[in-house]
Amino acid sequence: MNNRQQDKRQESRLTTEETVFIELTSAEPGVEIPPDIVISNSVDLSANGLRVTVDRNLVIGSILRACVQFRDSPQRYLLVTEVKWCRPHERAGEFIAGLALFESEGTDIQSWKELIAERFSD
């Protein structure tokens, strides 16, 4: 990571590989087409964002719903994200993306922030 990217990060990050479900498209109400969901893995997490590896190039600026499932907990965290960047990863056919989290009603953003703070205090 270059110095410019490091300067943009103003918060601590947890380096952990957790399962992240990202909803790329959702079905219209009344239409019986299943949503397009990609299963990815986190690279690192913070209170306001996460980096994930995915098997496709995500569109920068897209607002996507995501669900994070921790290996050591049955709770899932429903979040709304914005794709800030996406680029090819070192493994062929994989991409790495930066997702920013939104403060949004109907999501688990508050409990997410509490969980991240708790994990930093451990």
DOBA-624802 format. One line per 8 residues: number of its first residue (from 1); their letters; for each residue x, y, z of N, C-alpha, C, CB. Coordinates in nm, 4 decimals. Glycine has a CB too. Example, Ala and Ser with C-alpha at 12.3 -4.5 7.8 and 13.67 -1.06 7.14 Angstrom:
% DOBA-624802
1> as> 1.3190:-0.5690:0.7800:1.2300:-0.4500:0.7800:1.3200:-0.3300:0.7800:1.1308:-0.4473:0.9046; 1.2850:-0.2250:0.7080:1.3670:-0.1060:0.7140:1.2900:0.0030:0.7870:1.4084:-0.0598:0.5725
//
This chain:
% DOBA-624802
1> mnnrqqdk> 0.0851:-0.1176:0.0000:0.0000:0.0000:0.0000:0.0892:0.1233:0.0000:-0.0965:0.0001:0.1223; 0.0552:0.2202:-0.0834:0.1398:0.3391:-0.0882:0.1022:0.4361:0.0240:0.1278:0.4083:-0.2253; 0.1850:0.5383:0.0425:0.1645:0.6335:0.1524:0.0335:0.7101:0.1387:0.2803:0.7318:0.1587; -0.0079:0.7411:0.0138:-0.1327:0.8147:-0.0053:-0.2523:0.7333:0.0443:-0.1511:0.8511:-0.1534; -0.2537:0.6035:0.0148:-0.3631:0.5187:0.0617:-0.3604:0.5075:0.2138:-0.3546:0.3789:-0.0024; -0.2432:0.4949:0.2724:-0.2327:0.4858:0.4174:-0.2829:0.6131:0.4830:-0.0886:0.4581:0.4592; -0.2551:0.7296:0.4227:-0.2992:0.8557:0.4797:-0.4506:0.8672:0.4818:-0.2401:0.9708:0.4027; -0.5196:0.8052:0.3844:-0.6651:0.8113:0.3782:-0.7307:0.7310:0.4907:-0.7133:0.7604:0.2434
9> rqesrltt> -0.6619:0.6321:0.5417:-0.7180:0.5498:0.6481:-0.6997:0.6203:0.7801:-0.6528:0.4104:0.6514; -0.8111:0.6582:0.8400:-0.8035:0.7323:0.9644:-0.8538:0.6519:1.0825:-0.8814:0.8596:0.9530; -0.8740:0.5232:1.0628:-0.9220:0.4402:1.1712:-0.8521:0.3053:1.1674:-1.0742:0.4229:1.1633; -0.8501:0.2406:1.2810:-0.7873:0.1097:1.2890:-0.8725:0.0060:1.2188:-0.7638:0.0697:1.4345; -0.8070:-0.0964:1.1695:-0.8749:-0.2042:1.0980:-0.8404:-0.3377:1.1602:-0.8374:-0.2036:0.9492; -0.9399:-0.4262:1.1609:-0.9202:-0.5637:1.2055:-0.8907:-0.6492:1.0830:-1.0453:-0.6173:1.2833; -0.7778:-0.7165:1.0834:-0.7458:-0.8068:0.9743:-0.8085:-0.9413:1.0070:-0.5910:-0.8191:0.9527; -0.9137:-0.9761:0.9339:-0.9849:-1.1006:0.9597:-1.0583:-1.1453:0.8345:-1.0832:-1.0842:1.0767
17> eetvfiel> -1.0672:-1.2748:0.8137:-1.1376:-1.3286:0.6976:-1.2725:-1.3813:0.7427:-1.0550:-1.4404:0.6280; -1.3760:-1.3050:0.7138:-1.5133:-1.3414:0.7474:-1.5941:-1.3495:0.6185:-1.5765:-1.2386:0.8469; -1.7067:-1.4181:0.6231:-1.7921:-1.4317:0.5054:-1.8781:-1.3069:0.4896:-1.8810:-1.5581:0.5160; -1.8796:-1.2530:0.3673:-1.9591:-1.1339:0.3369:-2.0457:-1.1653:0.2147:-1.8671:-1.0079:0.3110; -2.1773:-1.1556:0.2328:-2.2720:-1.1735:0.1233:-2.3046:-1.0337:0.0695:-2.4030:-1.2502:0.1709; -2.2869:-1.0130:-0.0599:-2.3124:-0.8824:-0.1203:-2.4237:-0.8985:-0.2236:-2.1825:-0.8233:-0.1859; -2.5308:-0.8215:-0.2059:-2.6442:-0.8273:-0.2982:-2.6199:-0.7287:-0.4126:-2.7785:-0.7952:-0.2244; -2.5905:-0.7828:-0.5317:-2.5613:-0.6993:-0.6475:-2.6884:-0.6452:-0.7106:-2.4819:-0.7776:-0.7503
25> tsaepgve> -2.7912:-0.7274:-0.7162:-2.9219:-0.6833:-0.7651:-3.0284:-0.7526:-0.6826:-2.9401:-0.7139:-0.9176; -3.1400:-0.6843:-0.6662:-3.2524:-0.7453:-0.5955:-3.3709:-0.7525:-0.6901:-3.2887:-0.6654:-0.4668; -3.4600:-0.8446:-0.6633:-3.5770:-0.8626:-0.7486:-3.6776:-0.7501:-0.7253:-3.6426:-0.9996:-0.7224; -3.7483:-0.7164:-0.8291:-3.8575:-0.6195:-0.8178:-3.9699:-0.6834:-0.7365:-3.9089:-0.5743:-0.9594; -4.0438:-0.6036:-0.6607:-4.1575:-0.6597:-0.5867:-4.2537:-0.7305:-0.6822:-4.2318:-0.5486:-0.5086; -4.2945:-0.8500:-0.6443:-4.3876:-0.9272:-0.7251:-4.3230:-1.0097:-0.8346:-4.4857:-0.8365:-0.7857; -4.1921:-0.9937:-0.8561:-4.1207:-1.0709:-0.9578:-4.0472:-1.1842:-0.8882:-4.0214:-0.9809:-1.0393; -4.0599:-1.3032:-0.9442:-4.0008:-1.4196:-0.8790:-3.8617:-1.4530:-0.9307:-4.0903:-1.5385:-0.8968
33> ippdivis> -3.7807:-1.3516:-0.9517:-3.6417:-1.3723:-0.9924:-3.5563:-1.3566:-0.8673:-3.5976:-1.2710:-1.1061; -3.4703:-1.4549:-0.8379:-3.3882:-1.4430:-0.7169:-3.2863:-1.3304:-0.7287:-3.3164:-1.5748:-0.6886; -3.2491:-1.2701:-0.6146:-3.1474:-1.1644:-0.6183:-3.0121:-1.2223:-0.6598:-3.1360:-1.0948:-0.4803; -2.9269:-1.1366:-0.7149:-2.7904:-1.1755:-0.7526:-2.7010:-1.1450:-0.6334:-2.7408:-1.0996:-0.8830; -2.6570:-1.2504:-0.5649:-2.5744:-1.2349:-0.4450:-2.4397:-1.3002:-0.4692:-2.6437:-1.2964:-0.3202; -2.3338:-1.2260:-0.4385:-2.1990:-1.2794:-0.4478:-2.1495:-1.3068:-0.3056:-2.1035:-1.1805:-0.5239; -2.0849:-1.4212:-0.2878:-2.0271:-1.4558:-0.1578:-1.8795:-1.4204:-0.1635:-2.0485:-1.6083:-0.1225; -1.8379:-1.3367:-0.0695:-1.6994:-1.2897:-0.0679:-1.6396:-1.3123:0.0702:-1.6910:-1.1399:-0.1070
41> nsvdlsan> -1.5137:-1.2766:0.0835:-1.4438:-1.2842:0.2117:-1.3837:-1.1489:0.2447:-1.3341:-1.3932:0.2088; -1.3911:-1.1136:0.3714:-1.3290:-0.9880:0.4128:-1.1779:-1.0038:0.4179:-1.3829:-0.9428:0.5497; -1.1094:-0.8935:0.3943:-0.9648:-0.8847:0.4131:-0.9401:-0.8134:0.5457:-0.8951:-0.8092:0.2933; -1.0122:-0.7017:0.5630:-1.0096:-0.6312:0.6910:-1.1398:-0.5554:0.7100:-0.8890:-0.5348:0.6987; -1.1669:-0.5200:0.8358:-1.2914:-0.4557:0.8760:-1.2614:-0.3349:0.9630:-1.3825:-0.5546:0.9508; -1.3492:-0.2352:0.9554:-1.3418:-0.1219:1.0474:-1.4845:-0.0799:1.0794:-1.2591:-0.0025:0.9863; -1.4988:0.0196:1.1644:-1.6315:0.0677:1.2007:-1.7043:0.1288:1.0821:-1.6215:0.1690:1.3125; -1.6296:0.1800:0.9847:-1.6918:0.2513:0.8732:-1.6680:0.1904:0.7359:-1.6434:0.3900:0.8720
49> glrvtvdr> -1.6090:0.0713:0.7304:-1.5856:0.0108:0.6005:-1.5229:-0.1263:0.6095:-1.4992:0.0992:0.5184; -1.5057:-0.1871:0.4934:-1.4395:-0.3164:0.4862:-1.3781:-0.3344:0.3487:-1.5379:-0.4306:0.5171; -1.2781:-0.4196:0.3431:-1.2196:-0.4615:0.2165:-1.2558:-0.6072:0.1987:-1.0635:-0.4394:0.2127; -1.2947:-0.6424:0.0763:-1.3360:-0.7797:0.0473:-1.2714:-0.8283:-0.0808:-1.4888:-0.7897:0.0368; -1.2577:-0.9609:-0.0928:-1.2187:-1.0223:-0.2188:-1.3451:-1.0784:-0.2822:-1.1096:-1.1341:-0.1981; -1.3614:-1.0560:-0.4121:-1.4793:-1.1006:-0.4855:-1.4371:-1.1622:-0.6182:-1.5772:-0.9833:-0.5088; -1.5295:-1.2366:-0.6801:-1.4965:-1.3038:-0.8057:-1.5363:-1.2237:-0.9289:-1.5630:-1.4380:-0.8103; -1.5737:-1.0969:-0.9093:-1.6093:-1.0109:-1.0225:-1.5765:-0.8669:-0.9898:-1.7586:-1.0251:-1.0581
57> nlvigsil> -1.5677:-0.7864:-1.0929:-1.5374:-0.6451:-1.0775:-1.6649:-0.5722:-1.0351:-1.4796:-0.5853:-1.2095; -1.6637:-0.5059:-0.9199:-1.7796:-0.4310:-0.8730:-1.7766:-0.2896:-0.9303:-1.7835:-0.4271:-0.7186; -1.8944:-0.2347:-0.9556:-1.9053:-0.1016:-1.0147:-1.8825:0.0044:-0.9066:-2.0441:-0.0824:-1.0823; -1.7822:0.0887:-0.9267:-1.7510:0.1951:-0.8312:-1.8702:0.2891:-0.8207:-1.6230:0.2729:-0.8736; -1.9060:0.3239:-0.6976:-2.0196:0.4114:-0.6727:-2.1499:0.3372:-0.6476:-2.0371:0.5034:-0.7877; -2.1520:0.2064:-0.6718:-2.2732:0.1275:-0.6479:-2.3069:0.1246:-0.4997:-2.2562:-0.0158:-0.7011; -2.4362:0.1356:-0.4693:-2.4852:0.1205:-0.3327:-2.5412:-0.0206:-0.3228:-2.5942:0.2300:-0.2959; -2.4814:-0.1016:-0.2356:-2.5167:-0.2426:-0.2265:-2.5445:-0.2828:-0.0822:-2.4053:-0.3292:-0.2847
65> racvqfrd> -2.6393:-0.3737:-0.0654:-2.6618:-0.4303:0.0672:-2.5633:-0.5437:0.0888:-2.8082:-0.4800:0.0835; -2.5165:-0.5562:0.2119:-2.4217:-0.6619:0.2458:-2.4611:-0.7231:0.3793:-2.2764:-0.6074:0.2508; -2.4206:-0.8469:0.3988:-2.4444:-0.9171:0.5239:-2.3126:-0.9832:0.5643:-2.5609:-1.0229:0.5101; -2.2640:-0.9514:0.6845:-2.1378:-1.0082:0.7330:-2.1698:-1.1154:0.8354:-2.0452:-0.8982:0.7947; -2.1116:-1.2333:0.8162:-2.1285:-1.3467:0.9075:-1.9919:-1.3799:0.9663:-2.1907:-1.4717:0.8339; -1.9784:-1.3618:1.0975:-1.8533:-1.3952:1.1657:-1.8484:-1.5439:1.1963:-1.8380:-1.3133:1.2953; -1.7311:-1.6027:1.1849:-1.7140:-1.7454:1.2127:-1.7438:-1.7798:1.3581:-1.5729:-1.7887:1.1780; -1.7167:-1.6871:1.4490:-1.7297:-1.7163:1.5916:-1.8603:-1.6652:1.6525:-1.6136:-1.6567:1.6658
73> spqryllv> -1.9581:-1.6312:1.5692:-2.0839:-1.5774:1.6201:-2.1987:-1.6131:1.5258:-2.0744:-1.4244:1.6379; -2.3144:-1.6458:1.5806:-2.4291:-1.6757:1.4942:-2.4953:-1.5492:1.4382:-2.5318:-1.7569:1.5714; -2.4647:-1.4323:1.4974:-2.5283:-1.3087:1.4526:-2.4756:-1.2651:1.3170:-2.5068:-1.1980:1.5545; -2.5667:-1.2153:1.2350:-2.5307:-1.1577:1.1055:-2.5544:-1.0086:1.1126:-2.6123:-1.2220:0.9889; -2.4733:-0.9336:1.0409:-2.4831:-0.7881:1.0406:-2.5242:-0.7412:0.9015:-2.3488:-0.7229:1.0834; -2.6442:-0.6849:0.8919:-2.6952:-0.6322:0.7657:-2.6507:-0.4872:0.7526:-2.8509:-0.6441:0.7578; -2.5838:-0.4548:0.6420:-2.5243:-0.3230:0.6231:-2.5531:-0.2714:0.4827:-2.3728:-0.3280:0.6481; -2.5481:-0.1396:0.4662:-2.5562:-0.0781:0.3345:-2.4186:-0.0207:0.3043:-2.6684:0.0328:0.3280
81> tevkwcrp> -2.3668:-0.0533:0.1855:-2.2308:-0.0145:0.1500:-2.2275:0.0627:0.0180:-2.1415:-0.1381:0.1409; -2.1174:0.1341:-0.0011:-2.0874:0.1961:-0.1298:-1.9523:0.1448:-0.1755:-2.0885:0.3523:-0.1205; -1.9453:0.1008:-0.3009:-1.8180:0.0548:-0.3576:-1.7323:0.1780:-0.3851:-1.8401:-0.0300:-0.4893; -1.6228:0.1925:-0.3121:-1.5331:0.3066:-0.3276:-1.4252:0.2803:-0.4320:-1.4687:0.3408:-0.1943; -1.3805:0.1562:-0.4409:-1.2800:0.1191:-0.5398:-1.2847:-0.0328:-0.5589:-1.1370:0.1661:-0.4955; -1.2362:-0.0784:-0.6727:-1.2283:-0.2217:-0.7017:-1.1176:-0.2411:-0.8043:-1.3660:-0.2785:-0.7543; -1.0307:-0.3375:-0.7803:-0.9205:-0.3624:-0.8733:-0.8839:-0.5110:-0.8713:-0.7967:-0.2751:-0.8371; -0.8157:-0.5574:-0.9756:-0.7752:-0.6982:-0.9780:-0.6883:-0.7307:-0.8563:-0.6988:-0.7307:-1.1088
89> heragefi> -0.7085:-0.8505:-0.8034:-0.6327:-0.8988:-0.6877:-0.5148:-0.9807:-0.7404:-0.7235:-0.9848:-0.5906; -0.4251:-1.0212:-0.6504:-0.3071:-1.0973:-0.6937:-0.3427:-1.2354:-0.7477:-0.2098:-1.1121:-0.5783; -0.4562:-1.2921:-0.7058:-0.4986:-1.4223:-0.7581:-0.5831:-1.4009:-0.8832:-0.5785:-1.5027:-0.6509; -0.5556:-1.4803:-0.9861:-0.6282:-1.4672:-1.1135:-0.7780:-1.4862:-1.0919:-0.5760:-1.5699:-1.2169; -0.8572:-1.4026:-1.1564:-1.0023:-1.4143:-1.1472:-1.0616:-1.3562:-1.0205:-1.0410:-1.5562:-1.1573; -0.9808:-1.2908:-0.9393:-1.0291:-1.2300:-0.8155:-1.0061:-1.0807:-0.8172:-0.9606:-1.2922:-0.6941; -1.0945:-1.0111:-0.7476:-1.0836:-0.8663:-0.7325:-1.0841:-0.8337:-0.5842:-1.1995:-0.7923:-0.8065; -1.0307:-0.7187:-0.5500:-1.0372:-0.6694:-0.4128:-1.1085:-0.5340:-0.4191:-0.8924:-0.6573:-0.3469
97> aglalfes> -1.2016:-0.5144:-0.3251:-1.2839:-0.3935:-0.3289:-1.2895:-0.3289:-0.1918:-1.4257:-0.4256:-0.3782; -1.2995:-0.1970:-0.1923:-1.3178:-0.1200:-0.0696:-1.4618:-0.0739:-0.0609:-1.2213:0.0007:-0.0644; -1.5277:-0.1085:0.0495:-1.6675:-0.0737:0.0703:-1.6805:0.0194:0.1897:-1.7529:-0.2000:0.0907; -1.7457:0.1329:0.1704:-1.7740:0.2259:0.2804:-1.9135:0.1939:0.3333:-1.7639:0.3766:0.2334; -1.9318:0.2039:0.4651:-2.0607:0.1747:0.5269:-2.1420:0.3019:0.5460:-2.0409:0.1043:0.6612; -2.2719:0.2903:0.5272:-2.3648:0.4015:0.5463:-2.4376:0.3874:0.6789:-2.4658:0.4086:0.4306; -2.4649:0.5017:0.7407:-2.5560:0.5075:0.8553:-2.6949:0.4995:0.7934:-2.5359:0.6407:0.9450; -2.7626:0.3879:0.8094:-2.8903:0.3693:0.7418:-2.9881:0.2976:0.8325:-2.8717:0.2914:0.6116
105> egtdiqsw> -3.1118:0.3471:0.8335:-3.2162:0.2823:0.9129:-3.2428:0.1437:0.8564:-3.3466:0.3671:0.9144; -3.2812:0.0527:0.9451:-3.3115:-0.0825:0.9017:-3.1886:-0.1686:0.8826:-3.3884:-0.0782:0.7753; -3.0720:-0.1177:0.9247:-2.9492:-0.1964:0.9163:-2.8946:-0.2189:1.0573:-2.8432:-0.1253:0.8264; -2.7864:-0.2933:1.0653:-2.7222:-0.3226:1.1944:-2.5981:-0.2369:1.2170:-2.6845:-0.4703:1.2022; -2.5953:-0.1170:1.1618:-2.4752:-0.0340:1.1683:-2.4351:-0.0008:1.3122:-2.4971:0.0944:1.0903; -2.5314:0.0267:1.3995:-2.4957:0.0605:1.5388:-2.4342:-0.0590:1.6103:-2.6199:0.1093:1.6163; -2.4956:-0.1765:1.5976:-2.4385:-0.2947:1.6639:-2.3064:-0.3343:1.5975:-2.5385:-0.4136:1.6597; -2.2911:-0.3062:1.4672:-2.1642:-0.3305:1.3977:-2.0527:-0.2471:1.4607:-2.1774:-0.2978:1.2466
113> keliaerf> -2.0798:-0.1175:1.4768:-1.9792:-0.0278:1.5349:-1.9442:-0.0697:1.6774:-2.0296:0.1175:1.5338; -2.0437:-0.1121:1.7539:-2.0191:-0.1591:1.8909:-1.9322:-0.2853:1.8890:-2.1533:-0.1872:1.9640; -1.9623:-0.3765:1.7967:-1.8832:-0.5009:1.7849:-1.7387:-0.4702:1.7502:-1.9436:-0.5942:1.6782; -1.7162:-0.3822:1.6528:-1.5792:-0.3490:1.6125:-1.5048:-0.2845:1.7289:-1.5792:-0.2546:1.4897; -1.5692:-0.1923:1.8000:-1.5062:-0.1290:1.9162:-1.4717:-0.2330:2.0223:-1.5986:-0.0213:1.9757; -1.5620:-0.3277:2.0440:-1.5388:-0.4339:2.1427:-1.4217:-0.5217:2.1035:-1.6637:-0.5195:2.1595; -1.4116:-0.5543:1.9764:-1.3022:-0.6407:1.9298:-1.1668:-0.5690:1.9372:-1.3290:-0.6871:1.7855; -1.1663:-0.4365:1.9260:-1.0413:-0.3632:1.9423:-1.0002:-0.3563:2.0890:-1.0545:-0.2225:1.8848
121> sd> -1.0967:-0.3639:2.1796:-1.0628:-0.3535:2.3206:-1.0179:-0.4884:2.3785:-1.1821:-0.3001:2.3989; -1.0395:-0.5964:2.3046:-0.9979:-0.7305:2.3528:-0.8476:-0.7443:2.3558:-1.0570:-0.8408:2.2646
//
